[in-house]
Amino acid sequence: MSENDIKLEPNELAFIALTNEYCQTIEKAAEGIDRDTFVKTMTKLLPRIYISANDIDMNPMANVYIDSALDETAYEQIRDTISQVMADEDIYLEVFLDDMKYSDTPISASISENLADLYQEFYNLVNAVQYATTSDQSDLLGLCYENFTDYWGQTLVNVLRALHNVRYTAIYNNDF
């Protein structure tokens, strides 16, 4: 089978498009967005990414590597911007950390850090696939799927839980 015969599946293309949309949404937060709009957008986008990642259903690729296209300064700018948008709602109690099993005290997590971690994963993927051959794109998606099962899938659902709480507590209290 030649490179010309290899095509990405619609689910793979949808996943790439959603991760690109996520990155664009996060980048637009720096242009000034209110918390309510940001939270509403994230609570709509994150579940779609999670479902789309599940639909890829790829075998992990052990021989592929995604270069980090996002430097530490850019990561910190993204995290700081989201932290400013989230303000006093940025910190939440986390229950799905391994450390929680051994802790008598609550462990906190940060919406901004979780969303920046997801941004880094997706930014690196989108940057890598745009210059890759279709075969390599498929391999890169396989690696992203492996990272989904090992790391960022749990991060996504954890931060979605926190964002859900922010959004619907505000609606219940007539703040939205």
C-alpha angles and dihedrals in degrees: 000000000000127000088255090060094054115091131174116246119247090250091054091050090048091052092051090048093050094048089049090050089050091053092049091049092051091048091050090056087075089061089064124277129173119244095244094056092044094050092045091051093048093048088055098042103042096059090050090053091048093050091045091052089052090051092056090068094181132164112249115255113222097187099057129090130190113214115225107251092176117079125211093256093055091046091052091048090053092046092047093049092052090045089055092048092049093043110168092002094063098094122066137168113264122210102172100069119111089231089062090072090065100035129099091191130063118265118219129212134190126240089206094053093046092049091046090051090053090046091054092051093047096040091053091048095048091046092050098045095050091067099033130098115251091257091052090046089057090050091048090052089051090055091047088051090052089051088048092057094042104038130343098050090066091043090053096051092044094053091042088057090053093046090048089055092050093047101045097037086056092048091048089051091045091245095127 
